[in-house]
Amino acid sequence: MIGAIIRWSINNRFLVLVATCFLTLAGLYSVKNTPVDAIPDLSDVQVIIKTSYPGKHLKWSKTR
């Protein structure tokens, strides 16, 4: 199977070159015209935990 593909490609060099150019141009067109909407958030993950416990002073809890 692979040998047949290689033989066909050698015998039809022009078609292989045209297909390669077409795929390259189509890829460049796609890269140029594809919109990029999202910017990734690279910041660290932060978790804020608010909890109450017996004996916590009210004034101390309001300053935090």
N, CA and C atoms as a LAMMPS dump frame, in Angstrom:
ITEM: TIMESTEP
0
ITEM: NUMBER OF ATOMS
192
ITEM: BOX BOUNDS ff ff ff
-5.0000000000000000e+02 5.0000000000000000e+02
-5.0000000000000000e+02 5.0000000000000000e+02
-5.0000000000000000e+02 5.0000000000000000e+02
ITEM: ATOMS id mol type element x y z
1 1 1 N 0.815 -1.191 0
2 1 2 C 0 0 0
3 1 3 C 0.862 1.26 0
4 2 1 N 1.822 1.325 0.933
5 2 2 C 2.714 2.487 0.992
6 2 3 C 3.544 2.571 -0.276
7 3 1 N 4.001 1.431 -0.75
8 3 2 C 4.784 1.413 -1.979
9 3 3 C 4.004 1.945 -3.174
10 4 1 N 2.715 1.612 -3.231
11 4 2 C 1.869 2.098 -4.321
12 4 3 C 1.687 3.608 -4.234
13 5 1 N 1.532 4.135 -3.04
14 5 2 C 1.392 5.585 -2.865
15 5 3 C 2.676 6.3 -3.271
16 6 1 N 3.81 5.738 -2.901
17 6 2 C 5.095 6.346 -3.259
18 6 3 C 5.287 6.304 -4.769
19 7 1 N 4.981 5.168 -5.4
20 7 2 C 5.11 5.07 -6.861
21 7 3 C 4.192 6.074 -7.563
22 8 1 N 2.942 6.188 -7.087
23 8 2 C 2.005 7.136 -7.683
24 8 3 C 2.517 8.567 -7.525
25 9 1 N 3.073 8.88 -6.355
26 9 2 C 3.586 10.229 -6.109
27 9 3 C 4.776 10.541 -7.008
28 10 1 N 5.635 9.573 -7.241
29 10 2 C 6.785 9.785 -8.126
30 10 3 C 6.316 9.978 -9.564
31 11 1 N 5.33 9.215 -9.987
32 11 2 C 4.827 9.314 -11.36
33 11 3 C 4.002 10.585 -11.592
34 12 1 N 3.423 11.156 -10.544
35 12 2 C 2.569 12.336 -10.664
36 12 3 C 3.125 13.484 -9.815
37 13 1 N 4.363 13.847 -10.07
38 13 2 C 5.024 14.885 -9.269
39 13 3 C 4.289 16.218 -9.353
40 14 1 N 3.789 16.57 -10.523
41 14 2 C 3.1 17.84 -10.68
42 14 3 C 1.845 17.909 -9.81
43 15 1 N 1.064 16.832 -9.785
44 15 2 C -0.143 16.821 -8.956
45 15 3 C 0.194 16.903 -7.467
46 16 1 N 1.267 16.24 -7.072
47 16 2 C 1.694 16.304 -5.67
48 16 3 C 2.122 17.734 -5.324
49 17 1 N 2.847 18.4 -6.233
50 17 2 C 3.273 19.776 -6.003
51 17 3 C 2.069 20.723 -5.937
52 18 1 N 1.101 20.55 -6.834
53 18 2 C -0.092 21.393 -6.827
54 18 3 C -0.887 21.173 -5.534
55 19 1 N -1.054 19.943 -5.119
56 19 2 C -1.787 19.647 -3.887
57 19 3 C -1.072 20.234 -2.668
58 20 1 N 0.256 20.156 -2.653
59 20 2 C 1.034 20.715 -1.547
60 20 3 C 0.879 22.231 -1.486
61 21 1 N 0.963 22.893 -2.626
62 21 2 C 0.789 24.35 -2.668
63 21 3 C -0.619 24.745 -2.242
64 22 1 N -1.623 24.006 -2.715
65 22 2 C -3 24.297 -2.347
66 22 3 C -3.215 24.166 -0.844
67 23 1 N -2.735 23.092 -0.254
68 23 2 C -2.912 22.883 1.187
69 23 3 C -2.155 23.928 2.004
70 24 1 N -0.971 24.328 1.524
71 24 2 C -0.21 25.364 2.219
72 24 3 C -0.952 26.694 2.182
73 25 1 N -1.454 27.074 1.012
74 25 2 C -2.193 28.33 0.892
75 25 3 C -3.495 28.298 1.699
76 26 1 N -4.184 27.171 1.689
77 26 2 C -5.412 27.044 2.479
78 26 3 C -5.12 27.164 3.973
79 27 1 N -4.023 26.586 4.417
80 27 2 C -3.631 26.696 5.824
81 27 3 C -3.271 28.115 6.213
82 28 1 N -2.533 28.81 5.353
83 28 2 C -2.177 30.204 5.633
84 28 3 C -3.416 31.095 5.66
85 29 1 N -4.328 30.861 4.741
86 29 2 C -5.585 31.619 4.717
87 29 3 C -6.378 31.391 6.011
88 30 1 N -6.436 30.144 6.455
89 30 2 C -7.178 29.817 7.671
90 30 3 C -6.549 30.467 8.898
91 31 1 N -5.231 30.442 8.974
92 31 2 C -4.547 31.055 10.116
93 31 3 C -4.782 32.562 10.125
94 32 1 N -4.758 33.177 8.956
95 32 2 C -4.938 34.625 8.867
96 32 3 C -6.363 35.044 9.22
97 33 1 N -7.355 34.276 8.854
98 33 2 C -8.745 34.675 9.005
99 33 3 C -9.468 34.057 10.194
100 34 1 N -8.807 33.295 11.006
101 34 2 C -9.431 32.709 12.184
102 34 3 C -9.374 33.716 13.327
103 35 1 N -10.522 34.141 13.851
104 35 2 C -10.498 35.119 14.937
105 35 3 C -10.08 34.466 16.259
106 36 1 N -9.346 35.221 17.034
107 36 2 C -8.937 34.764 18.356
108 36 3 C -9.681 35.623 19.37
109 37 1 N -10.576 35.016 20.114
110 37 2 C -11.417 35.757 21.039
111 37 3 C -10.941 35.683 22.487
112 38 1 N -10.337 34.614 22.869
113 38 2 C -10.049 34.396 24.278
114 38 3 C -8.582 34.654 24.587
115 39 1 N -8.363 35.276 25.729
116 39 2 C -7.011 35.441 26.257
117 39 3 C -6.948 34.576 27.509
118 40 1 N -6.022 33.639 27.569
119 40 2 C -5.994 32.732 28.717
120 40 3 C -5.632 33.451 30.015
121 41 1 N -6.24 33.037 31.098
122 41 2 C -5.962 33.587 32.423
123 41 3 C -4.806 32.793 33.012
124 42 1 N -3.645 33.418 33.121
125 42 2 C -2.45 32.727 33.588
126 42 3 C -2.16 32.984 35.059
127 43 1 N -3.067 33.653 35.765
128 43 2 C -2.839 33.941 37.171
129 43 3 C -3.033 32.681 38.017
130 44 1 N -2.469 32.723 39.208
131 44 2 C -2.606 31.597 40.121
132 44 3 C -4.043 31.499 40.622
133 45 1 N -4.435 30.305 40.969
134 45 2 C -5.771 30.075 41.51
135 45 3 C -5.8 30.576 42.956
136 46 1 N -6.822 31.365 43.272
137 46 2 C -6.956 31.885 44.627
138 46 3 C -8.317 31.481 45.181
139 47 1 N -8.317 31.076 46.441
140 47 2 C -9.552 30.685 47.109
141 47 3 C -9.663 31.505 48.384
142 48 1 N -10.792 32.171 48.58
143 48 2 C -11.033 32.945 49.791
144 48 3 C -12.075 32.204 50.616
145 49 1 N -11.705 31.898 51.841
146 49 2 C -12.596 31.17 52.746
147 49 3 C -12.956 32.082 53.903
148 50 1 N -14.26 32.327 54.081
149 50 2 C -14.743 33.125 55.207
150 50 3 C -15.473 32.185 56.142
151 51 1 N -15.058 32.197 57.383
152 51 2 C -15.69 31.316 58.354
153 51 3 C -15.756 32.016 59.699
154 52 1 N -16.658 31.597 60.499
155 52 2 C -16.751 32.14 61.859
156 52 3 C -16.509 31.008 62.839
157 53 1 N -16.023 31.357 63.994
158 53 2 C -15.769 30.355 65.007
159 53 3 C -16.054 30.969 66.373
160 54 1 N -16.365 30.164 67.35
161 54 2 C -16.684 30.685 68.684
162 54 3 C -15.47 31.405 69.286
163 55 1 N -15.726 32.559 69.875
164 55 2 C -14.657 33.298 70.545
165 55 3 C -13.995 34.33 69.645
166 56 1 N -14.392 34.41 68.379
167 56 2 C -13.801 35.4 67.482
168 56 3 C -14.319 36.77 67.876
169 57 1 N -13.418 37.72 68.024
170 57 2 C -13.806 39.064 68.429
171 57 3 C -14.474 39.761 67.249
172 58 1 N -15.583 40.476 67.488
173 58 2 C -16.36 41.112 66.436
174 58 3 C -15.545 42.193 65.721
175 59 1 N -14.785 42.992 66.465
176 59 2 C -13.992 44.068 65.859
177 59 3 C -12.919 43.46 64.936
178 60 1 N -12.31 42.375 65.367
179 60 2 C -11.254 41.729 64.566
180 60 3 C -11.833 41.189 63.253
181 61 1 N -13.044 40.668 63.303
182 61 2 C -13.634 40.08 62.109
183 61 3 C -14.02 41.142 61.084
184 62 1 N -14.345 42.365 61.534
185 62 2 C -14.714 43.415 60.601
186 62 3 C -13.496 44.022 59.909
187 63 1 N -12.333 43.903 60.489
188 63 2 C -11.132 44.472 59.857
189 63 3 C -10.519 43.533 58.846
190 64 1 N -10.966 42.341 58.789
191 64 2 C -10.393 41.353 57.862
192 64 3 C -11.173 41.283 56.605
